[in-house]
Amino acid sequence: MSSIELIKVINEAEEQADKIKKDGVQEAKQIVADANKRASQLILEAEDKADAEYNLAISKAEAEAGKVYDDIIEQTSEKSRVILSEAEKNIQAGVKVVLERIVKSNVNS
């Protein structure tokens, strides 16, 4: 092999090495870009899932709070009915006492 042929072979090898290097760099850049894109997708999916779980938890808490509220209202209403019933009995007893006194005072007059 002559010197010129040897130089051509070396130049071709250098060109091939440069091409391989450029292709490798380009492929690495594409791999990084794809990984970043996938990471962004995963982040969005995680955010969506977190939002859905948050909304579900809020809905459950609101439903439970509504039940507790309804229970408190029912208990309070029942207590109010009992108090009202007792008050009516006391009013009736009071009216009876007042009427008896009026009758006694009219009879004694």
Kinemage of the C-alpha trace (Angstrom):
@kinemage 1
@onewidth
@group {chain A} dominant
@subgroup {mainchain}
@vectorlist {calphas} color= white
{ca met a 1} P 0.000 0.000 0.000
{ca ser a 2} L 1.368 3.361 -0.943
{ca ser a 3} L 1.491 6.418 1.262
{ca ile a 4} L -1.303 8.073 -0.686
{ca glu a 5} L -3.533 5.051 -0.317
{ca leu a 6} L -2.691 4.879 3.349
{ca ile a 7} L -3.597 8.562 3.805
{ca lys a 8} L -6.905 7.944 1.969
{ca val a 9} L -7.697 5.001 4.245
{ca ile a 10} L -6.840 7.104 7.315
{ca asn a 11} L -8.987 9.995 6.043
{ca glu a 12} L -11.885 7.630 5.365
{ca ala a 13} L -11.507 6.147 8.835
{ca glu a 14} L -11.450 9.636 10.361
{ca glu a 15} L -14.542 10.630 8.385
{ca gln a 16} L -16.291 7.457 9.485
{ca ala a 17} L -15.301 8.125 13.112
{ca asp a 18} L -16.620 11.720 12.860
{ca lys a 19} L -19.881 10.459 11.350
{ca ile a 20} L -20.248 7.833 14.078
{ca lys a 21} L -19.528 10.490 16.716
{ca lys a 22} L -22.064 12.937 15.205
{ca asp a 23} L -24.681 10.190 14.910
{ca gly a 24} L -24.009 9.153 18.521
{ca val a 25} L -24.376 12.712 19.765
{ca gln a 26} L -27.595 13.138 17.771
{ca glu a 27} L -28.955 9.841 19.079
{ca ala a 28} L -28.053 10.809 22.656
{ca lys a 29} L -29.817 14.159 22.215
{ca gln a 30} L -32.906 12.348 20.908
{ca ile a 31} L -32.844 9.910 23.825
{ca val a 32} L -32.673 12.840 26.279
{ca ala a 33} L -35.489 14.671 24.458
{ca asp a 34} L -37.657 11.521 24.477
{ca ala a 35} L -36.931 10.971 28.181
{ca asn a 36} L -37.855 14.580 28.989
{ca lys a 37} L -41.069 14.262 26.998
{ca arg a 38} L -41.979 11.018 28.794
{ca ala a 39} L -41.120 12.567 32.163
{ca ser a 40} L -43.424 15.499 31.394
{ca gln a 41} L -46.202 13.079 30.448
{ca leu a 42} L -45.696 11.120 33.669
{ca ile a 43} L -45.803 14.341 35.699
{ca leu a 44} L -49.061 15.385 34.020
{ca glu a 45} L -50.567 11.945 34.608
{ca ala a 46} L -49.498 12.054 38.262
{ca glu a 47} L -50.986 15.536 38.665
{ca asp a 48} L -54.254 14.389 37.060
{ca lys a 49} L -54.364 11.344 39.321
{ca ala a 50} L -53.632 13.480 42.382
{ca asp a 51} L -56.391 15.919 41.385
{ca ala a 52} L -58.856 13.064 40.918
{ca glu a 53} L -57.939 11.543 44.290
{ca tyr a 54} L -58.209 14.972 45.949
{ca asn a 55} L -61.637 15.581 44.417
{ca leu a 56} L -62.793 12.126 45.482
{ca ala a 57} L -61.556 12.716 49.040
{ca ile a 58} L -63.304 16.099 49.148
{ca ser a 59} L -66.545 14.560 47.854
{ca lys a 60} L -66.396 11.807 50.463
{ca ala a 61} L -65.656 14.334 53.216
{ca glu a 62} L -68.534 16.544 52.090
{ca ala a 63} L -70.898 13.568 52.021
{ca glu a 64} L -69.788 12.511 55.505
{ca ala a 65} L -70.130 16.088 56.764
{ca gly a 66} L -73.631 16.199 55.284
{ca lys a 67} L -74.566 13.023 57.160
{ca val a 68} L -73.148 14.395 60.404
{ca tyr a 69} L -75.023 17.654 59.828
{ca asp a 70} L -78.276 15.794 59.159
{ca asp a 71} L -77.762 13.706 62.308
{ca ile a 72} L -77.147 16.833 64.386
{ca ile a 73} L -80.252 18.496 62.924
{ca glu a 74} L -82.332 15.378 63.677
{ca gln a 75} L -81.016 15.162 67.257
{ca thr a 76} L -81.606 18.857 67.799
{ca ser a 77} L -85.118 18.603 66.351
{ca glu a 78} L -85.900 15.675 68.641
{ca lys a 79} L -84.602 17.576 71.676
{ca ser a 80} L -86.669 20.578 70.616
{ca arg a 81} L -89.796 18.405 70.339
{ca val a 82} L -89.170 17.012 73.832
{ca ile a 83} L -88.611 20.479 75.287
{ca leu a 84} L -91.725 21.784 73.520
{ca ser a 85} L -93.778 18.873 74.828
{ca glu a 86} L -92.551 19.528 78.385
{ca ala a 87} L -93.246 23.233 77.964
{ca glu a 88} L -96.794 22.502 76.795
{ca lys a 89} L -97.369 20.286 79.846
{ca asn a 90} L -96.020 23.034 82.101
{ca ile a 91} L -98.213 25.617 80.398
{ca gln a 92} L -101.268 23.404 80.826
{ca ala a 93} L -100.403 22.843 84.497
{ca gly a 94} L -99.857 26.583 84.940
{ca val a 95} L -103.155 27.422 83.280
{ca lys a 96} L -104.893 24.880 85.514
{ca val a 97} L -103.360 26.445 88.649
{ca val a 98} L -104.306 29.942 87.524
{ca leu a 99} L -107.866 28.848 86.712
{ca glu a 100} L -108.179 27.090 90.078
{ca arg a 101} L -107.063 30.234 91.872
{ca ile a 102} L -109.473 32.360 89.870
{ca val a 103} L -112.299 29.959 90.610
{ca lys a 104} L -111.369 29.812 94.337
{ca ser a 105} L -111.137 33.576 94.549
{ca asn a 106} L -114.513 33.969 92.826
{ca val a 107} L -116.087 31.347 95.038
{ca asn a 108} L -114.672 32.899 98.178
{ca ser a 109} L -115.782 36.367 97.201
